[in-house]
Amino acid sequence: MKFRYRVNRYYWKLVISAIYMATVLFIGCSQKTGMPENLQTALLTGTIVEIDDHGNAVTDLEIAPFTERGWKLGDTLEATFETGQKIQIKFVENYGNVPVGDYLGRFSTSTERFKIAINMGNIAKTLALTSPSKVILQKVEPTPVD
């Protein structure tokens, strides 16, 4: 009788452990990760931390959030500034990738921070941008061509 009691107790522990592990696994797999469902159109908020010598707005944004969202060179982004102004910028590698006078966004090779600029212009003067101030970026989805 004593042996049977120990075996039953062992099986009960095993059953309770299996139920606990299955519950944890089920709950863990069903939880949302907290990331937006469509990262491509998710907002990215940063701060203009500096206006450089050329009048470019240097932000605190690094490359990781861009790659997580699948944003790539050539994409069009909408930048909304604390002042309420909205502009569309082309995400490029170099200033020369857009015509003179066009808005652009690129990563600085020296600081690895995202800059918002005008090719051959001064975006800080043009839009009256100051540091520090908030900026919100969002990818502009291309309109389908019929």
Secondary structure per residue as TSV (DSSP state, phi and psi in degrees):
chain	resnum	aa	ss	phi	psi
A	1	M	-	360.0	-40.0
A	2	K	H	-63.7	-42.4
A	3	F	H	-61.1	-42.9
A	4	R	H	-62.0	-39.3
A	5	Y	H	-62.6	-43.5
A	6	R	H	-65.2	-40.8
A	7	V	H	-64.6	-45.1
A	8	N	H	-61.8	-41.5
A	9	R	H	-63.8	-39.0
A	10	Y	H	-63.1	-45.1
A	11	Y	H	-65.8	-38.1
A	12	W	H	-62.5	-42.4
A	13	K	H	-61.8	-41.5
A	14	L	H	-63.3	-44.8
A	15	V	H	-64.8	-44.6
A	16	I	H	-64.8	-40.4
A	17	S	H	-63.6	-42.1
A	18	A	H	-64.8	-41.6
A	19	I	H	-64.1	-43.0
A	20	Y	H	-61.6	-47.0
A	21	M	H	-64.7	-40.6
A	22	A	H	-64.4	-40.0
A	23	T	H	-64.4	-45.7
A	24	V	H	-61.8	-44.1
A	25	L	H	-63.1	-44.7
A	26	F	H	-63.1	-46.5
A	27	I	H	-67.0	-42.3
A	28	G	H	-63.2	-39.2
A	29	C	H	-75.5	-23.8
A	30	S	H	-90.8	-9.0
A	31	Q	S	-74.7	142.9
A	32	K	-	-77.9	151.8
A	33	T	-	-82.7	-8.5
A	34	G	S	91.2	-8.8
A	35	M	S	-85.0	146.1
A	36	P	-	-58.5	148.8
A	37	E	S	-65.4	-35.0
A	38	N	-	-118.6	91.7
A	39	L	G	-66.0	-23.7
A	40	Q	G	-61.5	-35.2
A	41	T	G	-103.8	6.2
A	42	A	-	-67.4	144.1
A	43	L	-	-72.3	147.6
A	44	L	E	-127.1	116.6
A	45	T	E	-104.4	134.4
A	46	G	E	-142.0	-176.4
A	47	T	E	-127.1	134.9
A	48	I	E	-75.2	113.6
A	49	V	E	-99.7	-12.5
A	50	E	E	-162.8	145.9
A	51	I	E	-107.3	116.1
A	52	D	-	-79.0	-177.8
A	53	D	T	-61.3	-22.9
A	54	H	T	-97.6	2.5
A	55	G	S	84.2	15.9
A	56	N	-	-82.3	146.6
A	57	A	E	-92.0	109.8
A	58	V	E	-91.7	125.4
A	59	T	E	-102.9	174.7
A	60	D	S	-92.2	9.5
A	61	L	-	-80.4	135.6
A	62	E	-	-106.9	176.2
A	63	I	S	-70.5	-30.6
A	64	A	H	-53.9	-49.1
A	65	P	H	-63.7	-26.8
A	66	F	H	-70.0	-46.9
A	67	T	H	-69.5	-34.1
A	68	E	H	-61.4	-34.1
A	69	R	T	-85.5	-7.1
A	70	G	T	80.3	12.7
A	71	W	-	-72.5	138.7
A	72	K	-	-139.0	167.2
A	73	L	T	-54.2	137.1
A	74	G	T	99.0	-17.2
A	75	D	-	-68.8	151.6
A	76	T	E	-99.4	130.0
A	77	L	E	-118.5	148.8
A	78	E	E	-102.4	126.9
A	79	A	E	-108.0	124.5
A	80	T	E	-113.0	124.1
A	81	F	E	-97.4	163.6
A	82	E	T	-56.0	-27.4
A	83	T	T	-74.7	-9.6
A	84	G	S	96.3	-7.7
A	85	Q	-	-70.7	142.1
A	86	K	E	-125.3	135.0
A	87	I	E	-136.3	157.9
A	88	Q	E	-104.0	130.9
A	89	I	E	-121.9	150.6
A	90	K	E	-95.4	128.7
A	91	F	E	-82.3	108.7
A	92	V	-	-131.2	171.5
A	93	E	S	-89.3	-38.8
A	94	N	S	-133.5	156.6
A	95	Y	G	-57.7	-38.9
A	96	G	G	-67.2	-5.9
A	97	N	G	-77.8	-4.5
A	98	V	S	-129.6	155.5
A	99	P	-	-64.0	156.0
A	100	V	T	-56.6	132.4
A	101	G	T	93.0	-9.3
A	102	D	-	-85.2	151.5
A	103	Y	E	-76.7	146.2
A	104	L	E	-149.5	163.1
A	105	G	E	-134.3	136.0
A	106	R	E	-153.3	162.0
A	107	F	E	-92.6	131.2
A	108	S	-	-66.9	134.8
A	109	T	T	-73.1	-24.8
A	110	S	T	-88.2	-43.1
A	111	T	T	-100.2	-14.1
A	112	E	-	59.5	28.5
A	113	R	-	-107.2	151.1
A	114	F	E	-77.5	129.5
A	115	K	E	-112.7	142.9
A	116	I	E	-113.0	130.5
A	117	A	E	-149.1	174.5
A	118	I	E	-118.0	131.4
A	119	N	T	-64.2	118.5
A	120	M	T	63.5	30.8
A	121	G	S	-141.1	-178.3
A	122	N	-	-121.8	97.8
A	123	I	H	-67.6	-31.5
A	124	A	H	-62.9	-44.1
A	125	K	H	-71.3	-44.0
A	126	T	H	-59.6	-43.2
A	127	L	H	-106.7	4.8
A	128	A	T	55.0	48.8
A	129	L	-	-85.4	144.5
A	130	T	-	-129.5	165.8
A	131	S	S	-119.9	134.3
A	132	P	S	-85.2	145.4
A	133	S	E	-156.5	155.2
A	134	K	E	-82.0	150.4
A	135	V	E	-140.3	139.8
A	136	I	E	-119.0	128.1
A	137	L	E	-110.2	144.7
A	138	Q	E	-149.6	139.0
A	139	K	E	-71.9	137.1
A	140	V	-	-95.5	117.9
A	141	E	-	-73.7	134.2
A	142	P	-	-65.4	143.7
A	143	T	-	-79.6	135.6
A	144	P	-	-66.8	140.9
A	145	V	-	-95.4	129.9
A	146	D	-	-77.3	360.0
